[in-house]
Amino acid sequence: MAVMTKVPSPSRTNSDTRGGNRLPPEPFDGSEESLRLLVDHVPGVIYLCRNDPHFNMLFLSESIQNLVGYPASDFLSGEVSFVDLYHPEDAPKIFSQVSESLKAEKRYHLIYRLRDRSGNWKWVEEFGLGIEREGCTDFLEGYLRDITDRIEAEQALRHSEEFNRRIVETVPAGIVRIDMEGSVRLANLHAEKILGLSYDELTQKYIYDFQTDTVWEDGTPCPYTEYPAFKCLKTLEEQPPVTMGVRKKDGKISWGIYSATPIFDETTKEPKGAVVTVLDITWRKEAEEKIQSSKTRWRTLVENAPNFVAIIDPQGNYQYINRVAKGFDREEVLSADVFKWVSPNQHKVIRDSIKETIRTGGPVKYEVEVVVPGSGSTWWSSCMGLIDPSVDPPQIMVISTDITNEKRAKEDLARAHSELEERVRVRTHQLTQANQRLQEEIVEREKVQKKLQDAMEIAESANRAKGDFIASMSHELRTPLTSVLGFVGLLEGERHGELTESQNDFVSTIRRNAEHLLSLINDILDVAKTEAGEGELVKSVVDLDMLVRQC
């Protein structure tokens, strides 16, 4: 225990007792009887103890038994010690606070728990101070009282306040408390979010500070005198909910349903202010705006659609139509039904389509012929569908398109198709006949080609025979010519006698004619080889002058 202990503690027993209380004579001035009378009338416990680790009691009032169930004699005899009754969590704080107070030469004030004889914990409040003797704080005297009821009441109050605070914070609405001057005193998180302000910012405002930022649903400014909070403070009556918008710091409008209830002091019944509740409906407003915008866009699209859009009931009566075709009167159409301008034999088509649409929700398609006043008949293609299956009676949307031109185009196309088929049939017949003639011509040509082939083969055979003949003939001719040229050579050599001039002329004529004949034979052979594809190209020197003269 961290207390000032300068005088050694005596033993925890003392035989000098009176009436169950140990009375050290030194610290007291007065008779024992007067002291007893004073102590018995004090609503608490008075003690005098040594400043030692056990706080050994030297005097203790009998009222201690009412507090912890042990008589004072048990403490004075040392059988029971206050230290043993301290709550484990409180003991360190008790020793520390007593020690610090004694060092500072101040009174100590303690609140802690004591265990009574039944094992229950009692809350006590203790006031005490140190008594010095010869410069040392040897004794402690003080007073303690039972504050269990007060602590439990405070705890219950704190629990209740915490419970209420949690309720306020978890309620899905903004809650603001204002005083009678209109000053914001309290606000929960939902209120902070709805108004776009922090807690500190809110609690520095008065209700009239919001006047420049509040609007009605139609966008007009809302004066603070119309606030439910202001009316509540003025009339001290609960105000019904109203819808207002508050422009937040970011420029966005937060929409809420505001109501106010006065609050009064429980004891004096004096008015204390009002509680304002705010139900955030910003999301609903945004959804409504989106729905309205969607409706506007839808109506714009429908009104400007190239198709005819109508809404009918299950009996076929018109409830809406975006426009009417040429030749119809809008008011007349709206006062009629879908059957009026349709031939009776097609009424069943429309009735069946309506039934099927109600059963399945659509879309259901059909085509009918409509009689236009003063313009004859036109064909329309329509598609039915339920607008909202949850609505009763159901509303049916009908989208119709004039397909008269398409119908006529189909009819023209069908006629053209029929004519084309006939033309194709005739042309096919003609092509079949031409094909047959062509087949016959092909057969005839094949026969002619066969004859030509045979003739070519005969000609080729004749050419081969001609070549063979020329080759054989040239061989037969070259042999005697070679002999003639040989004998001419012998004659020209004059081995058998000298020749006369006329004889030399004869011999020259023989040689010249023989060589000419041999040249012709060679040319014939070259031509034959060329025709047979066996010709060879021979390079030789040519005397151009002689060649020109020969030509």
Secondary structure, DSSP 8 states (H G I E B T S, - for coil): --S---S----S-----BTTB---TTT--S-HHHHHHHHHTSSSEEEEEESSTT--EEEE-TTHHHHHS--HHHHHTTSS-HHHHB-TTTHHHHHHHHHHHHHTT--EEEEEEEE-TTS-EEEEEEEEEEEEETTEEEEEEEEEEE-HHHHHHHHHHHHHHHHHHHHHHHSSSEEEEE-TT-BEEEE-HHHHHHHT--HHHHTT-BGGGGGGGEE-TTS-B--GGGSHHHHHHHH-S-EEEEEEEEE-TTS-EEEEEEEEEEEE-TTT--EEEEEEEEEE-HHHHHHHHHHHHHHHHHHHHHHT-SSEEEEE-TT-BEEEES---TT--HHHHHTSBTTTTB-GGGHHHHHHHHHHHHHH---EEEEEEEEETTTEEEEEEEEEEES-TTSSS--EEEEEEE-HHHHHHHHHHHHHHHHHHHHHHHHHHHHHHHHHHHHHHHHHHHHHHHHHHHHHHHHHHHHHHHHHHHHHHHHHHHHHHHHHHHHHHHHHTTTTS---HHHHHHHHHHHHHHHHHHHHHHHHHHHHHHHTT----------HHHHHHH-
